[in-house]
Amino acid sequence: MLFTYVVTGWEGAVHDSRVLTTQLEDPNSGFPHPPPEKYYLVDSGYSNKPAYLAPFRNIPYHLQDAQRRGGRINGSTELFNYRHASLRNCIVRCFGVLKARFPILRFMNNFSFVRQREIAMCCCVLQNFIKLHNRDDPLFDRFGVDGVMPPPDSDDEDNTASSSRTAANPRGYGGNNENLANTLWDHIMIQMYLHYNM
């Protein structure tokens, strides 16, 4: 549960995909691209592209969906989304710890924009330091279990705006990446489905 790359300075209304695209297109950003044949998980607000995997759209996604049905998962696409959500939940928990530890992040309107950027970066650095040097930290323990989400007043767009089914486009990609994405999705789904049925 460590931050590996932090960008500050964007207004809250800017969509995450715009921030990511800007970092990917800037050769001086220092963004740590995934190694070959590895992937970053992205939420349903992003499209699939090489090295970035989004969940299937129009398929139940959130962990609570499977829990409500007694853990039953129907088919490989739902299994893929369930595993995607399980892995991505670590990111959500990391932000939950950050917001719980540093309430100043919710109330920075009285500071200049430059100071807000510095405060946000310092909070991420301090959280990483605490995680690396205090293995028994109670906040990491509290948020370290699957299913524990950020506090209810969290303004995390992904927790409040997402529904259990994601929007329109059933595969979430198009253009030149379609063949790559089809092959990738099919390979991963088959492997996960076979593992799930063993």
Secondary structure as UniProt FT lines:
FT   TURN            12..13
FT   HELIX           16..25
FT   TURN            27..28
FT   TURN            36..37
FT   STRAND          40..41
FT   TURN            44..45
FT   TURN            50..51
FT   STRAND          52..53
FT   TURN            57..58
FT   HELIX           63..68
FT   TURN            69..71
FT   HELIX           76..101
FT   HELIX           103..106
FT   TURN            109..110
FT   HELIX           113..133
FT   TURN            135..136
FT   HELIX           138..143
FT   TURN            146..147
FT   TURN            152..153
FT   HELIX           157..161
FT   HELIX           175..177
FT   HELIX           178..196
//
